[in-house]
Amino acid sequence: MADTYFNPTVIVMIVEDNPNVLSRISLMFGQRGFNIDTITASHTHDQKFTRITITTHGDQTVIDRIVRQTHKLVEVHKVAVQTAGTHIERELILVKVEVKDDQRSQIREICEIYHGTIVEMTRTSMILEMTGKPPRIDAFLEVLEPYPIIEMTRTGVTAIDRGPEPLDYDKNRAYA
């Protein structure tokens, strides 16, 4: 399996929780030829705001353009590039594998090594769950290659800065 993790840039945004904000952000990326590798979005502790985490690729000029263009969107209150080593990032994968009776213990052992969980088991399949850094998830998938994958889904990266300081943003900026 090819390594899908090429050290992308992690960009975090705090946006107003309004309809179509995510659509406008992804449209802006597409119109300017920027690629989105992964994207996650969820409410913050303040239900008026959504935190969006995007991973993308590009040199420093491209990343600077993404930050400038994204920050121009009126509902975007903060755009920050997560610096390597200063944040914690995780991704979740659910993978359904085809199994035979004599393979169950091998798959259980793989899950234990990777700190994964078996969330469902039938006569012919198992659904596995794992959370970790993207390279570790790639390694987990590589070890599972001998077992036919029926279906899988990955959430995309979510990230948060280390330490006690929150991502600072203007909570009072008015949406036009």
Summary of the structure (lengths in Angstrom):
residues: 176
radius of gyration: 18.9
end to end distance: 47.0
largest distance: 62.0
contacts: 481
relative contact order: 0.21
helix: 26%
strand: 36%
